[in-house]
């Protein structure tokens, strides 16, 4: 059970049981709690806001005593659904989606649902990287848009994002600009897909004032006195004072959060002739693990990964992630530090960005080298900010481009 699945399960239990009820659940097992949690999933909206709930989950997850309860969480979900792993996971996730995004309305979209880990499914969305514009391109199949729900402005998740991050507006129609503060720019129709441009935002911005450390010289005057000529670390040699404006980055993250939730389980299959290669979900929160992301890789994508030998590096993926960080943060000195894109083992990919062991990977319990054809999940570690999250999404987009180009037979 990975971090995202653990958080999802805790959300349901905490919402249904409250703090005291949750402790009793941990003490007495799943049977006494099952009825009240099923009721919470199916009959009433959340008593807490989305971000309040997210914060509580993060607090629980950071405490080691809750980490020891992972296997009980897994047993709970089994008892709740009484189905196979992916099916029970879908049931829990859809319950949360219904409560947070769709105001508690009945949801039937998982009936007969196929999962990309087990089956090939026609593509309904994909990410691509546009180097010239330093932008992610989101392509959404027209068939998906026809059946996709329009998320209401008063949906709990929308209201909480608007209030928490002070966004100015939210657009919910996939036939035009989408997301918070026009984060997804509508570019038009290209074949069977509608395309959106998601420009990488600039986070580090100049104030127009001189750097307080170097007084506008751009040099580290303290080190110069010791005979070491180097650029000022505070302004990276520009001589200007900067501040960090995170709102646009959070708007991109929150917009992906909404879209990935909407697109997690499509209402019906599209007419696309190529399969979905990956499904992604993200967290948007101004706190530890607030940029977490995860998802699943499809069967064709995993077979493509298996074609690379252990230790294979992806310089083009690395370059795309470095360009993203440079656009957001402006610094060039550290672009060779902390970035990785390589095969840890045959079939096992790792993308790392600067941070405390920050990155994504498909976990080791996956049977990498076996002849059995199946997809796998991928998960993250210590992704705390939207800057790290967006950089990793760019890495996934670039990997997706390579796979789409190189996979010959579907």
Secondary structure, 3 states (H helix, E strand, C coil): CCHHHHHHHHHHHHHHHHHHHHHHHHHHCCHHHHHHHHHHHHHCCCCCCHHHHHHHHHHHHCCHHHHCCHHHHHHHHHHHHCCCHHHHHHHHHHHHHHHHCCCCCCCCCCCCCCCCCCCCCECCEEEEEEHHHCEEEEEEEHHHHHHCCCCCCCCHHHHHHHHHHCCCCEECCCCCCEEECCCEEEEEEECCEEEEEEECCCCEEEEEEECCCCCCCCECHHHHHCCCCCECCCCCCCCEEEEECCHHHHHHHHHHHHHHHHCCCCCCCCCCCCECCEEEEECCCCCCCCCCEEEEECHHHHHHHHCCCCCCECHHHHHHHHHHHHHHHCCCCCCCCCCEEEEEECCEEEEEECCCCEEEECCCCCCCCCCCCCCEEEEEECCCCHHHHHHHHHHHHHHHHHHHHHCCCC
